[in-house]
């Protein structure tokens, strides 16, 4: 990536030689050029929010920024990219969206997230640290910035305008008003599930901002909940890509002897899963882990993996995450263990499962979704 401060070498995490997607885009470069062209002072507290693969934090490492991210993979990518460019560990302060933010912010740089709710939550959490002289700059591709995006900056921080577009990227320029009447933070959000979805019927769901379908139960998960496996007495179960944890919670309610591991790469998701589990007073044993899927789990150590894999990485459509999830599931399942997957019919997951496991059965289907089962032999 070419920046006014050099050309750092960058990669996504984990590195995949088949992945041709870059670890930065034109909006990252546009923001960095703007800082240099306007000679924005970077000697104070610089906070970078939503830096997807550490491109901004790496480019600005000499100014010792604080990075705030919801993504475990993004945080690991930042560590790897800093090391790749010879930056000492600790030069960049790495925080998650669940950590308390800095008390004072002099330069706030926001890479606009896909989730408007996550942007709202983060701006509300950061607003008390912003002062009248804080430089606030957002960035994103044109297709990522909408009127609703600008309205959030304006409503929470102060008067907001946009730049001209360059290479399909745009900047958000905000002048902080340190004394606005800010709304209360509506996150986390709680709602009650309907009465027709098995063990979690009528139960409470807790969603932190940014979790997929945060204000209601998505139709894919609803379909999955109606067709979950039964009779797994005392099984070691993994809710892989757990989101708000409703699937793993359903398994724990159906079998109090089950050991359920909730895992997701989103800090917001794992916090939601734990809050959902605790809100329902579920008996039994559960673990909550933020990480890269099942990496780090021993081989042949679990009985059942439940998975609703994502097929987007930010704005890119890709099956790379699903492939890694399926491969890791096969490694960690005991012989005879099963992977259950729900997905849109058109994604063709049965082909990948047959290639990996040698088998794939349809448990249930409707015009939009399919639940598949693969058994480790």
N, C-alpha and C positions, 0 to 999 in steps of 0.2 A: 504494500500500500504506500502510495506517495503522499507525504505530508510535509508541511513547512519545517518540521523538525527531523526529517530523515525518511527513510524507507524501511520500516520495520517488517520483518518476515512474520506472517501470521497464518494460522491454521485453525480449523474447527477442532472440536474434541468430541469423541475420540477420532483420531485421524483415520481416514479411510481412503486408500488410493483410488477407489472407484468413484468417490464423491468429488464432483467437479465444482461444487458450490464454494464460493470464496468466504473468508471469515470477515469480510467487510463489504460495504457497497458505497454507492455514490453519496449517500446521505452522511455517512461517517466522514468522508473526505470533504464534503461541503462544509460541515460544521467546523472541522479543524482549520480549513482555509479562512473561514469567517473569524475565528479567534485570532489568527495571525494578522489578517488584513486590518482588523479593528484594534489590534494591539491590546486585547483584553488582558488586564493584569491577572496573573495566575499565581501570585505569591500568597494569597489567602487560602481558605479552605475551598477546594475544588471537589464537587460531588458529581459523579457520573452515574446516572440511573438508567438501567435497562440496556447496558452495553452488552450486546448479544454474545460476542466471542472475544471480548477484551480488546478490540481494536482501539477504542478511544483511550482506555486506561493505559494501554501499552504505549501509544503515541505520546501521551501526556505524563508518562512515568516520572520524568525529571521534576515535575511539579507536585509529586506525592499526592495524587488524588485519592479520594474514597470512592470505591465502586459499590453500588447497591444493585443486586440482581435477585430475581426469583428463580434463576436457573442454576442448578448444581453443575450441569455440563458447561454453562457459560462461565461459571466461576473457575472450574478446572481448566477451561480453555485459556482464561486470563493468566492463571498460574503458569501454564505451559508456554504461552506466548511471551510472558515476561522473561522466563528462563531462556527461551529461544533467542531473545534479543539481549541477553547478558544483564538483565536487571535483577538486582538483589531482592530476595524474598523480603517482604515487609515494606518495600518502597510504596506499594499500593495497598491501602487498607481495604480489605474485602469484607463487605457486609451483605447479609441477606435481607429480603423484604420483611422478615420477621424480627430483625434486630432493631434496637433503638437507633434512630438517625443521629447525625451530628447535631450539636447544640446551635451551631452557627454555620451558615453557608454563604460564601462570598461569590462563588461561580457555580451555578446549577445547570448541568447539561443533561438533557433528557432525550434518550432514544425512544421515540413513541412506540409503545407496545401494541400488539394486536388487540389486546383486551382494553376497552375503554374503562371498565371497572377497575382494573389494576392501575391504570393511570390516575383515576380519581382517588383511589386509596393512597397511592404514593404521594401525590401532590398534597393531599390533606395532612399526611404524616410529616411532610417536609416543610410545609408552609410556616410553622412557628419559628423555624430556623432561618427563614429568608428575611432580609432587611431591605430598606429602601435602595441601597446601593448594590444589591446583589444583581449580578448579570445572569439572566435566565435565557437559555437558548435550547429549544427543542429541535429535533431533526427527524426526518423520515422520508421515505419515498412518497411521491405525490399521491399514490393510491392508498397510502396509510394515514393521510392527514385529511380529516373531514371537518365540517363546521362544528360538529359535536366535540371534536378534539380541541379546537380553538376555544370553544365556549367553556370547557373545563379549566383551561389555563386562565381565562379571563375571570371566571367566577371564583376561583380559588386563590390565584396569585395577583392578578391585576391586568391592566390593559394589554391586549395582545394583538399582534399583526403577523402576517406571513411575508416571507421574502419572495422574490421571483424564483421560478423553478430553474434548476440547472441539472442537466442530465437526469431528468425525471425525479430529482430530489428537491426538497423544500425545507426551509428553516422556519421555526416558530420563535418570534421575538417578543418577549414579555417584559413589561416594566412593572416591577413589584409594587404593590400597595400594601404596606405593612400593617394597615389597620382596617382590612375589609371585614364585612360581616360574613364570615365563612360558615358554610353549612356543617352540620355534624357529620361525622364519618359513618356511613350506613353499613360498613363492613366490620366484622363478618355478618353474613346474612343467614337467617334461619327460616326454614319452612317445614311443613309437615307433609309426609308422603301420602299418596292415595291408599285406599284400602284393598287394592287388588293385586299386590305384588309380593306375596309370600311373606317371609319372616319379618320384613321391614315395613309391612303395611301399617300406616298410621304413625310411623316413627319419625323422629326429628333428624333433619339434615342440617349441618353447619357448613357454610361455604365462605372461605376467605376470598377476597377479590382476585380475579384472574383465573380461577378454577373454571374449567370448561362447563358451560351451561350453569352458571352459578346461582341463578334465581329460580331454577325449576329442574325437574328430573328429565334428562335428555331421553329421547325415544329409543336410542340404542341400548342404553343401560336399563330402561324399563323392560325392554324385550328380554335382555339377558337375565334380569332378576326373576322373570317368570319361568326360566328354563335352567336354573342352576342345578348342579349335581346334588344328589341326596345320598344318605347312607354312608357318609365318609367319617365314621365314628372316630374321633380323636386324631384326625389327619393334620399334617403339617401343610397349611394352605398359604399361598402367596397371592395377594391382590396386587398384580403387577401393573404399574401405571394407575395407581389407586384413585387418583382424583380426590373426590370428597369422601371416599372410603365406604360408600354405601354397599358395594358388592361384598367386600370383606366383612363388613358388619352383618350383612344378611347371613353369611356362612357361620359367623360366630354365634348369632342368635339361634340358628337351626341346630348347631352342635356346640354346646357349652364346653365340651372337652377339646375342641379344635384349638390348634395353635396357629394364629393368623399373623402373617407378616404383611404390613402395608408398605409399599415402596413406590416412590415417584421421584422424578428429577426436579420437581417443582417444590420449593420450600412452602409455598402457599397451599399446595395440594396436600402435603403430608400434615401440615397444621390442621387443615380441614378434616382429614381422615381421622386424626386423633380426637378432634373436637366432636365429630359425629359419633365416634365409638363411645366416648365418655358420656355424651349427652343422653345416650340410650341405656346406660347402666349395664352394659353387656358383661356377662360373667365370662370366665376363662382367661386365657393368656394372649396378649397381643404385643407386637413390636412395630415400631414406626421408624422408617429409615428413608432418608433422602440420599439418592445415589443414582448411579448409572445402571438401572435395571437390576439384574441379578448378579452383576459382577461382584466378586468377593464372596459369594456364597459357595460353600463346598459342593462338589459334584455329588449326585445321588443323595441329596439331603432333604428333598421335599416330596410330598405326595400329590399335590394338586396346585396348578397355576391357573389363575383366572385372569383374562386379559382382554381389554378393549383398546387396541393399539391406536395411537394417533397416526394420521397420514399427512400431517403438515409439519414442517419445520419452519416456524415463522410464516413467511408468505409462500414458501416453496412446497409443492406437493411431492412427497417422496415416500417410498416404502422401506427406506433404510432403517428407520427405528423399529418397525415391525419385524424386519429380518433379524435384527440383533436380539430383540425380545424372544422370538421363537427359538433362535439358536441357543441362547442362554437358558431358556426353559428346558430344552432337551438335555443340556448338560447337568442341570441341577435336579431334575426329576429322578426319583428312584426308578428302577425297573418296574414296570407296571403302572407308574405314575402317569397322570394325564394333564394335558394342556387344553383348556377350554377357551375359545376365542369367539367374540362377537364382532361383526364388522359389516359394512355395507356389502351387498352381494357382488357389486361390480369390482370390488378390490381383488377378488380371486385368491384369497388367502389359502384356500384348499390346495392350490398348486404348490405353494411354498411348504405347507405342512407335509404333504406327501413326499416331497423331495427330502425333507429333514427327518421325518419320523417313519416314512414308509407307509403311512396310513393317514386317513382323515375321514371322519364320519360326520354327517349332518345330523345334529341333535334336533334343531328346529329351524324353521325359515318362514319368512313372510315376503311380500313383494319387495321390501327394502333391505331387510337384515337377514343374516344367517348366523347360527351358533354352531361352531365346529368343535370336534373333539379329536385330539391326536394322542395316542398312547405310546409311551416309551417301551420298546421291547427289550 
